[in-house]
Amino acid sequence: MTKPEYIYGMNSVAEMLRRGKRKIAKILVSKNESARANEIFRIARH
């Protein structure tokens, strides 16, 4: 995966969490497993 796609993916996860689409966000995170994904979840909750 290229870096722009990775950044876009993380932004999409954060945006979906804000909109309450937690199931979709979890699917994206599972496809893009990384330590930073957990950081995005923490940031999005606040």
N, C-alpha and C positions, 0 to 999 in steps of 0.2 A: 504494500500500500504506500502511495506517495504521501509526502508530508501535508500538502494542501487537503487531500482527501481525509487524512487523519484529523486535522484541525476542524474541517467541516463536520466530520462525524461527531466529534466531541461537542461542538456547538449545537448540533441537532439534538443530542442527548439532553443537554441542559435546557434547551428550549422545550422539548417534550415534557420534561419534568415540571417545568413552570406551568405548562398547560394541563398537567395532570395525566398525561399519557404514559404512566409508569410502565405498563406492559411493553409498549413499543420501545421505550428507552432501554429496558432490560434486554430486549432482543438485540438492539444495536450494541450494547455493551458486551454481550456474550459473543458477538461476532468480532468485536474489537477489544479483546481482553487485554487490559493493561493496568498498571498501578495508577496511572493518571485518571482512569475512569472513576475510581473511588474518590479521587479529589473532586471531580466534577459533581458527583452525587452530593458530597459534603457542601460544596459551594451552592448548588442549586437549592438545597434545603433551607439555607439561610435567607 
